[in-house]
Amino acid sequence: MKLLIGPTIFAMGGVFLLFLIDLILKETSLYTNYDQAAFFVFLVIFGFLAFFLLGFGLLAIIASTVSSEEQTKNQRG
């Protein structure tokens, strides 16, 4: 369960970032012709999933790097 906390926080930050980009685009009216509710649902669901998987991938890369460093230390020592 602890393993899911990091990617979840990363995903929430990512969705917040996407939301800010969406807000900036609305304010500058770079795009006006879309269904706002559908876009918001798309933003939250797919943005959360994308950043969650990205966070999980980064966590896996970090874990594999740490474990390979520990293996190297064990082989030397």
N, C-alpha and C positions, 0 to 999 in steps of 0.2 A: 504493500500500500504506500509506503514511503517513496517508492520508486516513481509513483504517479504525481507527486506533489510538484516537483521541479518543472516537468513539461506542462502541467496544468497552469502554473503561474506564468510560464513563458507564453502559453497560448492566450491567456487573458491579456497580457501585455501586447501581444500581436494584434488581437482583436481591437484593443483600445487604439493602437496605432492606425489600423485600417479605418476605424471610426473617425479619427481625427482627419485622415486624408479625405474621407467621404465628406466630412463637414466643411473642409477647406474648399473642395470642389463645388459644393452647393453654394457656399458664400460667394465664390468668384464666378459662379454660374458658367462654368466651363461645360457643364452638361445639364440639360433641363428636361429632356424628353425620356423619362423612364418611370416605371412604377416604383415609388419610393419604398413601400412596404415590402414588396418582393425583393428589392435590392438589399434592404436591411436584413431580412431573414437570410438571404444568400451570404451576406457579409458576416453575420454572426456564426452561422453553422459552418460554412466552408472555411472561413477565416480561422475559427477555433480549431477545426480538424487539421488544417494545414500547419498552423503553428504548433499544435500539440505533437504532430508527427515529427516536425522539425526539431522541437525540443527533445523528444524521445531519441531521435537520431543523434543529436549532439551529446546527450547523456550517454548513449551507447559508445560513441567515439571516445569520450573522456574516460569512461570506465575501461575500455579496452586498452587505452594508452597507459592508464595507471596500472592495470594488471600486468602489462608487458614490462613496465619499468620494475615492478615488484619481482617478476620472474628473473629479470636481468640481475637484480640485487641478490636474489637467492642463489643464482648460478655462480656469482662471484664469491659470495660469502660462504 
